[in-house]
Amino acid sequence: MKLPSTLRDMLDGLGERAATSFAVRLPDGTAFHVGDANPAFTVVFHTDAALFSTATRGHMGLMEAYFDQTVDVEGDFGAALAAGMASGFDRKSGAVNGMENELLELRHSNRDPAKAKRNARAHYGLGTDFYRLWLDEPLLMYTCGYWPTGTETLEQAQRNKIDHVCRKIRLQRDDSFVDIGCGFGGFMFRAHETTGASGVGVNTTTEQVVWLRDEITRRGLADALSVREADFREADQQYDKVVSIGTLEHAGRDQLPEVIRAHAAFLKPGGIGILHFIGHVGHYETELFIRKHVFPGGWIPSLADVIVEMERNGLEVLDIENLRRHYAPTLDAWAERFEQRWPAVHELDPDRFDERFRRVWRTYLTGCAEMFRSPGGYTHLFQIVFSKGNVTANSYPMGREHVYEL
């Protein structure tokens, strides 16, 4: 069988730019080798339709054929995804994919709080039993860990991250804090345990809120911790400290100003907060695959746009740390556990957690690990420490020793 010229040119260019050798096998069994070394992976096309989809829609066509099981990837799956990124294959989306991304924004915009809630539940409402199988125990943190030298486990990395945040914002026993987008409450439990501070979680995902309320009661912590089911933009009162870990990405393409405004509204004058979020260096479209198959309504803002909105709302930026390199090992650990425990995931609900779901999530977890590992990537992970109004020499340390004290 003859490989379509457009696809042959595409594959040759991909191999050259990615400096990776790989193989392609066509529906009739004909194989093509790209590069001079032994192939790191083989892309197997089972149908002519999958070939056509890849030739016309690039990486989206290829990935969706993989989800539909009309394409398989043999060998190193991570290397296949990394090669696509290194070659720029994922950025050659074409007009069709661009229009689809615009349509997704119209259908899934977070402008309407009710729609924002549905978007959040589509991903975070998959159930505690699902997430417990592959997140850290017992904190169930679904955000980037912190992996300084000597860190060996996902559990240790997530404790490190929480402690790192607590030191940055100087969280103390007499403080009140709000955890915006609190997930399963891991930050709240660990922060209260280590500092004695009292906190309120804000979460729009009903399934997580119900579980977390029961867990707070079970642990006998109702006097110190609580959770409120609400949109992230609904500031109800002010706190000494504001914690926002992995929430800003869910503001949506046009809601960044009002979400930052709400972060400011939650904070008392003179208070300290932290924004921990995935951000772009520069202005880029958020990947269609992520918005269509993983996080409906999601949008990755640029660091510059976030800082501009913080300035507009009277927030002083005290510190910015880039933890991009820490996300790859976090995602590696998640992906490894997800693969190992897939039979148990499937058993939870065979209809929901089917083979297509496995392939989408495998691509999401492994692909994001390679994205954060990429030396040429523009997607990073930032922690911004901020104050409401300017701090003084007495209200916040002059040096950084407090951040790294053990």
C-alpha positions in Angstrom: 0.0 0.0 0.0 1.3 3.5 -0.9 1.5 6.0 1.9 -0.3 9.3 1.0 2.4 11.8 0.0 1.1 14.4 2.4 1.3 12.0 5.3 4.8 10.7 4.1 6.1 14.3 4.0 4.6 14.9 7.4 6.2 11.9 9.0 9.6 12.5 7.4 9.5 16.1 8.7 8.4 14.9 12.1 11.3 12.4 12.4 13.8 15.0 11.3 12.7 17.7 13.7 12.1 15.4 16.6 15.4 13.5 16.0 13.6 10.3 16.8 13.4 7.1 14.8 10.0 5.4 14.6 8.0 3.1 12.3 4.6 3.3 10.7 2.5 0.3 9.8 -0.4 0.6 7.3 -3.7 -1.3 7.3 -2.4 -3.8 4.7 0.7 -4.5 6.8 3.1 -2.4 4.8 5.7 -0.8 7.2 7.7 2.4 6.8 10.7 3.3 8.9 11.4 7.0 9.7 15.0 7.8 10.9 18.2 5.8 10.9 18.1 4.1 14.3 15.9 1.4 15.7 12.4 2.6 16.1 11.5 3.8 19.6 7.8 3.2 18.8 5.5 2.1 16.0 2.3 3.8 14.9 -0.1 1.1 13.6 -3.0 2.3 11.4 -5.8 -0.2 11.2 -8.1 1.7 8.8 -7.8 4.0 5.8 -10.1 6.4 7.6 -7.5 6.8 10.4 -4.8 7.6 7.8 -7.1 10.2 6.2 -7.9 11.7 9.6 -4.2 12.1 10.5 -3.4 13.6 7.1 -6.1 16.2 7.3 -6.3 17.0 11.1 -2.8 16.3 12.2 -2.3 15.3 15.9 -6.0 15.6 16.7 -6.9 13.2 13.9 -4.2 10.8 15.0 -5.1 10.9 18.7 -8.8 10.5 18.1 -8.1 7.5 15.9 -6.1 6.1 18.8 -9.0 6.7 21.2 -11.3 4.9 18.7 -8.9 2.0 18.5 -8.3 2.4 14.8 -4.7 3.3 15.6 -2.4 1.7 18.1 1.0 2.7 19.4 3.5 -0.1 20.1 6.7 0.6 22.1 7.5 3.7 24.1 4.2 5.7 24.3 5.9 8.6 26.1 8.5 8.8 23.4 5.8 8.9 20.7 4.1 11.9 22.4 7.4 13.6 23.1 8.4 13.2 19.4 5.1 14.9 18.3 5.8 17.9 20.6 9.5 18.2 19.7 8.6 18.2 16.0 5.8 20.8 16.5 3.3 18.3 15.2 0.9 19.3 18.0 1.0 22.9 17.0 0.1 22.4 13.3 -3.6 22.1 14.0 -5.0 23.6 10.9 -8.2 25.5 10.3 -10.5 22.7 11.2 -9.1 22.2 14.6 -9.1 25.9 15.2 -12.7 26.2 14.4 -13.6 23.3 16.6 -11.7 25.0 19.5 -13.8 28.1 19.0 -17.0 26.1 18.9 -16.0 24.4 22.2 -15.6 27.8 23.8 -19.1 28.8 22.7 -20.5 25.5 24.1 -18.5 25.2 27.3 -17.6 28.7 28.4 -17.4 29.1 32.1 -19.0 32.6 31.9 -22.3 31.0 33.3 -21.7 29.6 36.8 -24.1 26.7 36.1 -22.1 25.7 33.1 -18.8 26.2 35.0 -20.2 23.8 37.6 -21.1 21.2 34.9 -17.6 21.5 33.4 -16.0 20.9 36.8 -18.1 17.9 37.6 -17.4 16.4 34.2 -13.8 15.9 35.4 -13.6 16.2 39.1 -16.9 14.4 39.7 -15.6 11.0 38.6 -15.7 9.8 42.2 -13.3 9.5 45.2 -12.9 5.8 44.6 -11.6 6.5 41.1 -9.0 9.2 42.2 -8.0 7.2 45.3 -6.6 4.5 43.1 -3.8 6.6 41.6 -3.4 9.8 43.6 -1.3 10.0 46.8 -2.7 8.6 50.0 -4.2 10.0 52.2 -4.2 13.6 50.9 -5.5 12.9 47.4 -3.8 16.0 46.0 -4.5 16.4 42.3 -1.9 19.1 41.6 1.8 19.4 41.0 4.0 18.0 43.8 7.3 19.5 45.0 10.3 17.3 44.4 13.5 18.8 46.0 16.5 16.5 46.2 15.9 13.4 48.2 12.2 13.2 47.5 11.3 9.6 46.5 7.6 9.1 46.6 4.5 10.9 45.4 3.2 11.0 48.9 6.3 12.8 50.1 6.2 15.2 47.1 2.6 16.3 47.9 3.4 16.8 51.6 6.4 18.8 50.5 4.2 21.0 48.3 1.7 21.8 51.1 4.4 22.6 53.6 6.2 24.7 51.0 3.0 26.8 50.5 2.4 27.1 54.2 5.9 28.5 54.8 5.5 30.9 51.8 2.3 32.4 53.2 3.5 32.3 56.8 0.4 30.3 57.8 0.0 30.3 61.6 -2.3 28.9 64.3 -4.4 32.1 64.7 -4.8 32.5 61.0 -8.0 31.9 59.0 -7.6 30.7 55.4 -9.7 29.9 52.4 -8.7 27.1 50.0 -10.2 28.1 46.7 -10.9 24.9 44.7 -10.1 22.7 47.6 -10.5 19.3 45.9 -10.6 16.5 48.4 -9.3 18.8 51.2 -5.7 17.5 51.3 -4.2 21.0 51.8 -6.8 21.8 54.5 -6.1 18.7 56.5 -2.3 18.9 56.2 -2.2 22.7 56.9 -4.4 22.4 60.0 -2.3 19.4 61.3 1.0 21.2 60.9 0.1 24.8 61.8 -3.2 24.7 63.7 -4.8 27.2 61.4 -8.6 27.1 60.6 -9.8 26.9 57.1 -12.7 26.9 54.7 -12.7 25.2 51.4 -14.6 26.5 48.4 -15.5 23.9 45.7 -18.1 23.8 42.9 -17.9 20.0 42.4 -20.8 18.5 44.4 -19.3 15.0 44.6 -16.1 16.3 46.2 -18.0 18.6 48.6 -20.3 15.8 49.8 -17.3 13.5 50.4 -15.2 16.2 52.1 -18.0 17.2 54.5 -18.3 13.7 55.7 -14.5 13.3 56.0 -14.2 16.5 58.1 -16.9 15.1 60.4 -15.3 11.7 60.5 -12.0 13.2 61.6 -13.7 15.4 64.3 -12.5 18.6 62.7 -15.8 20.4 62.2 -14.7 23.2 64.7 -11.7 24.0 62.6 -12.5 23.1 58.9 -15.5 23.4 56.7 -16.3 23.3 53.0 -18.7 25.5 51.0 -20.2 24.5 47.7 -19.9 27.6 45.5 -18.5 29.0 42.4 -14.9 30.3 42.8 -16.1 33.8 42.0 -18.5 33.9 44.9 -16.5 35.6 47.7 -18.5 35.5 50.9 -16.0 36.9 53.5 -12.4 37.8 54.0 -9.6 35.7 55.4 -6.1 36.2 56.7 -4.7 33.9 54.0 -5.8 32.8 50.5 -4.7 29.6 49.0 -5.5 28.8 45.3 -3.8 25.6 44.1 -4.7 24.4 40.6 -7.9 26.5 40.3 -7.0 29.4 38.0 -6.8 27.1 34.9 -10.5 26.6 35.3 -11.4 30.3 35.2 -12.0 30.0 31.5 -10.8 32.0 28.5 -12.7 35.2 29.4 -13.2 34.9 33.1 -9.7 35.6 34.3 -10.4 39.2 35.5 -13.4 38.2 37.6 -11.7 35.2 39.1 -8.6 37.2 40.2 -11.0 39.9 41.5 -12.6 37.2 43.7 -9.2 36.1 45.0 -8.6 39.7 46.1 -12.1 39.9 47.6 -11.4 36.8 49.7 -8.3 38.4 51.3 -8.2 40.8 54.2 -6.2 44.1 53.7 -2.6 43.2 54.5 -3.2 39.5 54.1 -1.0 37.1 52.1 -2.1 34.6 49.4 -0.7 32.2 46.9 -1.7 31.4 43.3 -0.4 28.0 42.1 -1.4 27.5 38.5 -0.4 26.2 35.1 0.5 29.1 32.9 1.8 29.9 29.4 4.9 32.0 28.8 3.5 34.0 26.0 0.0 34.0 24.5 -1.1 30.6 23.1 -4.3 28.8 22.5 -5.1 26.1 25.0 -4.7 22.6 23.5 -7.9 21.4 21.8 -7.3 17.9 23.1 -7.3 19.0 26.7 -10.4 21.2 26.3 -12.4 18.6 24.3 -11.5 15.4 26.0 -10.2 16.2 29.5 -11.1 19.7 30.9 -14.2 21.2 29.3 -14.2 25.0 29.8 -10.5 25.0 30.8 -8.1 27.7 29.7 -4.4 28.2 30.4 -3.7 31.9 30.9 -0.3 33.6 30.3 1.8 34.6 33.3 1.8 38.1 32.1 -2.0 38.3 31.9 -2.3 37.0 35.5 0.1 39.6 36.8 -1.8 42.4 35.0 -5.1 41.3 36.6 -3.4 41.1 40.0 -2.1 44.6 39.6 -5.5 45.9 38.7 -6.9 44.4 41.9 -4.4 45.9 44.3 -2.3 42.8 44.8 1.4 43.1 45.3 3.5 40.3 43.8 6.0 39.2 46.4 7.5 36.2 44.8 7.2 34.0 41.6 8.6 30.5 41.5 8.5 28.3 38.4 7.9 24.6 39.3 7.6 23.3 35.8 10.2 20.6 36.3 8.3 19.3 39.3 5.2 18.5 37.3 6.8 15.9 35.1 7.7 13.5 38.0 4.2 14.1 39.5 2.5 13.1 36.3 4.9 10.2 35.8 3.8 8.8 39.2 0.1 9.4 38.3 0.5 7.7 34.9 2.4 4.7 36.3 -0.2 4.1 39.0 -3.1 4.7 36.6 -1.6 2.0 34.3 -0.9 -0.4 37.1 -4.3 -0.1 38.7 -6.4 0.1 35.5 -8.1 -3.2 36.1 -9.4 -1.8 39.4 -10.5 1.4 37.8 -12.3 -0.5 35.1 -14.1 -2.6 37.8 -15.5 0.5 39.4 -17.8 1.2 36.4 -17.0 -0.8 33.3 -19.4 1.3 31.1 -17.8 4.6 32.2 -14.2 3.5 32.6 -13.9 1.7 29.3 -11.1 1.3 26.8 -11.7 4.7 25.2 -11.5 6.3 28.7 -8.3 4.5 29.4 -6.7 5.7 26.1 -7.8 9.3 26.7 -6.5 9.5 30.2 -3.3 7.6 29.3 -2.7 10.2 26.6 -3.5 13.1 29.0 -1.3 11.9 31.9 1.7 10.8 29.8 1.4 13.6 27.3 1.3 16.3 30.0 4.4 14.7 31.7 6.3 15.0 28.4 4.9 18.6 27.9 6.4 19.7 31.2 9.6 17.9 30.5 10.1 19.4 27.1 13.1 21.8 27.0 11.2 23.9 24.4 7.8 24.0 26.0 5.9 27.2 26.8 3.6 25.7 29.4 4.9 26.1 33.0 3.8 25.8 36.6 3.9 29.0 38.7 3.5 29.9 42.3 2.9 33.6 42.9 2.9 34.8 46.5 1.0 38.1 46.8 -0.3 40.5 49.4 -3.4 42.8 49.5 -1.6 46.1 49.5 2.1 46.5 50.1 3.8 44.6 52.8 6.1 46.2 55.3 9.4 45.0 56.8 7.3 43.9 59.8 4.5 42.1 58.0 6.6 39.8 55.8 10.2 38.7 56.0 12.9 40.6 54.2 14.6 37.4 53.0 13.7 34.0 51.9 15.0 31.9 54.7 11.5 31.1 56.0 10.6 29.4 52.7 13.3 26.8 53.1 13.6 26.3 56.8 12.8 22.8 57.9 
